[in-house]
Amino acid sequence: MKKHAVPNLLFTVTFLLIFSPLFFLLYQHILNYEIPTVAAKKSLNELNISPSSVNRDFSNTVDYADKVTVLMYHQIIPEKHLKKHLKDHHFTDSGELNDMIVTLEDFTEQMDYLKNNNYTVLSLKEFELFMVNQKKVPAKSVLITIDDGYQNVFEFAYPVLKKHNFYATQFIITGSITNRSIPYDSTYLHYESIDELNAASDVFDYGNHTHAMHLRNEDGVSYVEAYDVEKVKEDLATANKWLGHSTAFAAPFGEYNPTTLDILRDLNMKMAFTIEAGYAKPSQHLLEIPRIGIFPHYTMEDFIKIIEQEK
């Protein structure tokens, strides 16, 4: 037995030296990608799910808005769930937090500020009526939008919004919505399930963020700009049918062109949101409504300046 001990030990050590880095790389590769999930078998439309479309009476308001701040978020994740090794997902190669993530702690502080300072957080319907001069809204009004439809929004943003009786709009990639809910795990970037969209419909309205075109081609051009008109139109029409009610659109990556606007008109879309910074006014083009992105490096002072519409 002893004469085989040294060779066996050498074999074990050699095996570990050779294959451990490979196992580690495989582990890292798995962590940086989403777990395959099954697409929702039924749509919001087929399930007769009616998202929030609140339209309140503001007739007793003293001061009315001439412009509204439209905020844009993507992901809301608690600080304790952020993982340094998840490059592209949570952090950049330089160690900075991904621009698409706002920590739950910062988001909560921002929403608390809106509540404590008597801001009116509009529903999508109220905002639409304001933009077409059919409704006056309070001077301190805000529209909250969240793009993509990730599970962390349901898990963390939804409870905060619900606590304050706030409304918000999610622009979702309808073809990415999953068939069933799974336990949240920050290691993976999951989309919301159809059940989660239903559960959160007392807070959220849902807008069109394409059905399956939130991608870029090999030249780095957004599918919405790169594909021919009929394919893009078919995709957006599919998303509209899936949603069953949507009159609002947000282009993936904020990229679009005049042809995109023509498609939106053909589909009778009433509003489209950009990623160009600015405040929304009724006199503006309804298919190019500006939004102000909220990013992880913003301080509370930055947020207040945006909300108070300071230059």
N, C-alpha and C positions, 0 to 999 in steps of 0.2 A: 504493500500500500504506500509506504513512504517513498519508494523510488518513483511513483507516479505523481506524488504531491507537487513537486517543483514544476514539472511540465504543465500540470493542470492549472497551477497558479499563474504561470506565465501566459498560458492560453487565455485565461479569464481576464488578466490585466490587459493583454493585447486586444482582446475583443472589445473591452470597455473603452480603451483609448481610441479605437477605430470607429466604433459605432455610436458611442455616446453623443458626439457632436451631431451625428445624423439624426438621432432620436430627438435631440434638443431642437434642431432646425424644423423637423416635422411637427413637433409640439408648437413651436412658434408660428408655423404656417397655419396650423389648425386654429389657433387662437385669433389670428388676424382675419378670419373669414367667417361668414355667417353659416349657421347650421341650415341645411336644406329644409324648407318647410313647404307644406302643401297649400296651394292657393285656395282662397275661399271658394266654396262650391256654389254659394248663392250670393247675390249682391245686396246692397242696401235697398235697392229698388224692389227686388224680388221678396225681400223680407218685410217690406212696408215699414222700414225704419225711417222715421221722420226726425231729422236732426233739429237742433234748436233754431227757430226762426222768430225770435221774440221781437215784438214791435210795441214799445212802451209809449206812454203818453208823457211828453215833456212840455206840455202847454203852460204849466205853471212856473217854468224856468224863467229866471230874471235875465241872465246873460246867455246869449247863444254863440255858437262857434261859427267862425268863417272858414276855418280849416281844422282838420283832424289829424292827429298823429297816428300813423299806422306802423305798428311794431312788427318786426319779423324775427322769429326764432326757428330753430331746427331741432336741437336735442337738449333735454334737461336731465342732468345726471348728478347725483350727490358726490361730493368730493371724495368720500371714502370708497366709492366704486370706481374711481378713475385709476387706470393701470398704466404705468410708464412703459411697459413692454409692448403695449398695443399701438404700434406705430400706424399712422393714417386713421386709425379708429378713434383713439383718445388723444394721442400726442403726435406732434410732428417729429421729424428726424432731429430737429434742433432742440427738442424737449419742450416746445411751447404747446399749450393746450389747443386742440383742434378748434378752429374758428367756428365750427358748427355747433359747439357745445357751450352751454351756459350752465354753471353749477346750480344745483337745486338751492343751495344757500343764497346765491345771488338772485336767482329768480324769485324766491320767497321774499327777500328783502324788497325787490322791485314791486312785486304785487302788493305787499304790505304798504308801501309808500302810496300807491294808487288808491288803496282803500282808505288809508288814514288821512289823505288829503282830498278826499271827496271827488275823485275822478269818476266819470261815467264810462264804463267799458261797454262799448256798443256791440250789438249782435250784427251779423252780416247784413240782415234785412234792414236794420236801422241805418247802417252806413250807406247802403245802396240808395235808400230814400233820400238821405242827406245829399248824396252826390248828384241826384237828378232834381234837386230843389223841391222835393215833395215833403221834406221833413226838416224841422229845426231841431238841433241837438244841443245839449249844454256846452258852454264854452270850454270846459275841461273834459273833453271827450277823447277817447282812445279806442282804436281797433287793434286787437291782438291777433296776429296770424302766426301759424306754425307750419312749416313745410315738411313734406315727405311721409309722415305717418309712422314714425318709429314708436316701438313699444314703450320706450322710456318716457314718452310724452303722456301716455295713459297712466303709467306707473307713478310718475312724480308731478308732472305739471297739472294734470287733471284734478287731483285732490286739493291743490292750492287754489286753483281757479274756483272750484266748487265751494270751498270754504268761504270765499269772499262773494259768492253769487255773481261771479264774472262770467261773461260769454267770450268765446274765441272761435276762430276759424282754422281748421286744419286743411291744407292742400295736400291731398293724398295721391299716391301712385296706386291706382285701383288694382292693377294686376299683381301688386306685391302684398296685398292684404291676405292674411293667412286664414286657414279654415278653422283653426281652433287655438285657444289660448294655451300658452306654455309658461311655466314659471320664469319670471324675469331673471336674467343673468347678464350682468354688464360686460362679461367677456365677449358676448356675441351681439351683433347689431341686428336685432329682430324688428320686423314690422308689426304693427298692431294686427289683431285678429278681428274678424267680423263681430264676434261677441263683445270685444272691447270697444269697438266703434259704437255698437248699440248701447252699451252701458254708459258711455260718455256723451251720448247724444243730448243729454239735458244741459250740457255746457257747450258742446262743439257743434258748429255747422261744418259741412265738408265741401271742399271745392276741388276742382279738377287740376291735377298736377301730371297729367297724361295717364294712360293705361299701362303702357310698357315702353315709353320713350324717354325715360329719365337716364339717358346714356349719351356717350359721345362716340363718334366713329374713330377709326384709326388715325385720322388727321386732327383729332381733338375737337371736332365740330359737333355741337349738340344735334341729336337726331331730329329735333323739331325743325332745325334749319337745314340739315343735310338731306333728309328724305324728301321724296316728291310729294306734291300737294295732296294727292289722293290718299297716300299712306298716312300722312300726318292727320288729315281730316278724319279718316277711319278710326285712328287711334283715339283722338279726342272725343269723337262721337261715342265710341265704346265706353270711355270713362264717364261721359255724361249719362249714358244709359245705365251704367252700373250704379252711379250715384242716385239717379232718378229725379233729381231736382236741381242740379247744379247750374248756376248762372255765372259763376266766377271761376277764373283760371289764373294760375301762376306758372310761368314758363320755367322748365328745368334750367338751373344755373342762371336764371334771369336772362337767358339768351333767346331772342326772337328777331324776326325781320318783318317787312311790310306784308309778305305773303302770309305769315302767321296771323297777322291782324285780319287779313281778308278771310282766312279760315274761321276765325272766331266770329266774325260777322255772319258768315254763312251758317254757322251753328247757333246763331242767336244768343251768343254769350253777352251778358250785360256788362261785366266788369273783368278786367285783367290787371294783375298786379306785377310790378317790376321789382328790381332790387336797386333802382336808382333812389338815392336819398332825397327826401323832400317831404312836404306836408300835403295832404290830400285836400283839394278844393273843388267845389262843384263846377267851376269853370274849366277844369282839366279834362283831357281826353280820358274817357272811361275805360279804354283798353290799355292805358299806360299809367296806371295809378302808382305813385311812388310809395316806397316803404323804407323805413329806417331799421337796418339790421342791428340787433343787440349782440355784442360779441364778448368773449370771456375776459378780455383785457379792459373792458369798460369799468370805471369806478362808479360808485353810487352818484357822485357828483356829475359824471358824464350822463348818466341815465336821467337825472333831474333836469339837466339842461335840455335834453331831447324832449322830455315830456312837457316842459314849460315853454318849448318852442323858442328857445334862446338861440341867437345866431352865434 
